[in-house]
Amino acid sequence: MTSIADMTMAELLEAYPSAQRALFRHYHIGGCASCGFRPDETLADVCNRNGGLDPEEVLENVRSAWEQDERMMIAPREAKELLESDGVEILDIRTREEYDAVHLEGARLLDQELMQDMLATRPKDDLLVILDHKGSRSLDAAAYFAGHGFTNIKCLRGGIDAWSTQVDPTLSRYTLE
Amino acid sequence: MSDDLEARIQAAVQDPQNLGEMSGADAVGTVGSENCGDMLRMWVKFKEDNGRKVIDKATFQAFGCQTAIAVASVATELIRGKTPAEALALSGDDLASPLGALPPMKIHCAQLVEGALRNALTGEKTSQPELAPTLLDRLSPPKNLKIKLQP
């Protein structure tokens, strides 16, 4: 039987789909080419070249990643109340075309320039609410900000599509083809 | 990472030197992929100095890791006035040295800067390992899909 430390990263990601987010949130591993890993590296290899991390401890964080993801999710109605308070940054991670077609008032399209500006200058405890189309990618963006030290991040569950159905039916729904 | 190093990286990121594309550059070098927003590019301009060709100015654009931005910022200052051979002799550690010694998990950030510089000065592509998709790859929205508004 393969020990935990001998699991390849490809095997780890297959067994734990939230693993990549957990690795970046906790250890700043796997966010970009600077800190990426090869799929055929073992967990032990990655731990070793990242300052001698304990593979057991890393795996424990990976195992609890799903719960960590869940804590970041916020339902549309709950988000509506939150967005009515001051100082909330709504980040839209969809394409420019989707944003132009339909977007939430006050939401900013997250492009590379805005991301770099936020990472460099925004206080790390600012509240960020991240949204995508249907809620499938916002957790990855949240993990990226969390791995850069941001502590107060929420992801809109179901994305802007759920907002249309649960909060504001006047906002057009759309499909991508 | 030590607090001192973290503070120096943050200071460099908040006030990066030589950031941005350079028009009229003599050489350009890139590592990484622009498509997935995970890229570092460096522009270099030379000048003659007492019969030697030296680096007059270098600028960079970087998307991705904050440490890579910090290293590129200090490295573009460090190589100013050096000949291409002198600049090429600098390792990633050398290029990052104004920030202090990087921890093992950050050394690759300096190697990215070294790779972009090498690509600019020699045309040589630094071989990049075949990586698993990174978070930046995964959060890039799917491209070339048509939007169909529902009635």
Boltz contact constraints between the chains, C-beta under 6 A:
constraints:
  - contact:
      token1: [A, 9]
      token2: [B, 132]
      max_distance: 6.0
  - contact:
      token1: [A, 24]
      token2: [B, 135]
      max_distance: 6.0
  - contact:
      token1: [A, 30]
      token2: [B, 134]
      max_distance: 6.0
  - contact:
      token1: [A, 31]
      token2: [B, 134]
      max_distance: 6.0
  - contact:
      token1: [A, 31]
      token2: [B, 135]
      max_distance: 6.0
  - contact:
      token1: [A, 32]
      token2: [B, 38]
      max_distance: 6.0
  - contact:
      token1: [A, 32]
      token2: [B, 64]
      max_distance: 6.0
  - contact:
      token1: [A, 32]
      token2: [B, 65]
      max_distance: 6.0
  - contact:
      token1: [A, 32]
      token2: [B, 134]
      max_distance: 6.0
  - contact:
      token1: [A, 32]
      token2: [B, 136]
      max_distance: 6.0
  - contact:
      token1: [A, 33]
      token2: [B, 32]
      max_distance: 6.0
  - contact:
      token1: [A, 33]
      token2: [B, 38]
      max_distance: 6.0
  - contact:
      token1: [A, 34]
      token2: [B, 64]
      max_distance: 6.0
  - contact:
      token1: [A, 34]
      token2: [B, 65]
      max_distance: 6.0
  - contact:
      token1: [A, 34]
      token2: [B, 68]
      max_distance: 6.0
  - contact:
      token1: [A, 34]
      token2: [B, 108]
      max_distance: 6.0
  - contact:
      token1: [A, 34]
      token2: [B, 109]
      max_distance: 6.0
  - contact:
      token1: [A, 34]
      token2: [B, 112]
      max_distance: 6.0
  - contact:
      token1: [A, 36]
      token2: [B, 131]
      max_distance: 6.0
  - contact:
      token1: [A, 36]
      token2: [B, 134]
      max_distance: 6.0
  - contact:
      token1: [A, 37]
      token2: [B, 132]
      max_distance: 6.0
  - contact:
      token1: [A, 38]
      token2: [B, 129]
      max_distance: 6.0
  - contact:
      token1: [A, 38]
      token2: [B, 131]
      max_distance: 6.0
  - contact:
      token1: [A, 39]
      token2: [B, 132]
      max_distance: 6.0
  - contact:
      token1: [A, 50]
      token2: [B, 105]
      max_distance: 6.0
  - contact:
      token1: [A, 51]
      token2: [B, 103]
      max_distance: 6.0
  - contact:
      token1: [A, 51]
      token2: [B, 104]
      max_distance: 6.0
  - contact:
      token1: [A, 51]
      token2: [B, 105]
      max_distance: 6.0
  - contact:
      token1: [A, 94]
      token2: [B, 141]
      max_distance: 6.0
  - contact:
      token1: [A, 95]
      token2: [B, 141]
      max_distance: 6.0
  - contact:
      token1: [A, 97]
      token2: [B, 147]
      max_distance: 6.0
  - contact:
      token1: [A, 98]
      token2: [B, 147]
      max_distance: 6.0
  - contact:
      token1: [A, 101]
      token2: [B, 147]
      max_distance: 6.0
  - contact:
      token1: [A, 112]
      token2: [B, 37]
      max_distance: 6.0
  - contact:
      token1: [A, 112]
      token2: [B, 63]
      max_distance: 6.0
  - contact:
      token1: [A, 119]
      token2: [B, 66]
      max_distance: 6.0
  - contact:
      token1: [A, 120]
      token2: [B, 13]
      max_distance: 6.0
  - contact:
      token1: [A, 120]
      token2: [B, 14]
      max_distance: 6.0
  - contact:
      token1: [A, 137]
      token2: [B, 139]
      max_distance: 6.0
  - contact:
      token1: [A, 140]
      token2: [B, 135]
      max_distance: 6.0
  - contact:
      token1: [A, 140]
      token2: [B, 138]
      max_distance: 6.0
  - contact:
      token1: [A, 140]
      token2: [B, 139]
      max_distance: 6.0
  - contact:
      token1: [A, 141]
      token2: [B, 139]
      max_distance: 6.0
  - contact:
      token1: [A, 143]
      token2: [B, 135]
      max_distance: 6.0
  - contact:
      token1: [A, 144]
      token2: [B, 135]
      max_distance: 6.0
  - contact:
      token1: [A, 172]
      token2: [B, 149]
      max_distance: 6.0
  - contact:
      token1: [A, 173]
      token2: [B, 150]
      max_distance: 6.0
  - contact:
      token1: [A, 174]
      token2: [B, 147]
      max_distance: 6.0
  - contact:
      token1: [A, 174]
      token2: [B, 148]
      max_distance: 6.0
  - contact:
      token1: [A, 174]
      token2: [B, 149]
      max_distance: 6.0
  - contact:
      token1: [A, 175]
      token2: [B, 148]
      max_distance: 6.0
  - contact:
      token1: [A, 176]
      token2: [B, 145]
      max_distance: 6.0
  - contact:
      token1: [A, 177]
      token2: [B, 146]
      max_distance: 6.0
  - contact:
      token1: [A, 177]
      token2: [B, 148]
      max_distance: 6.0
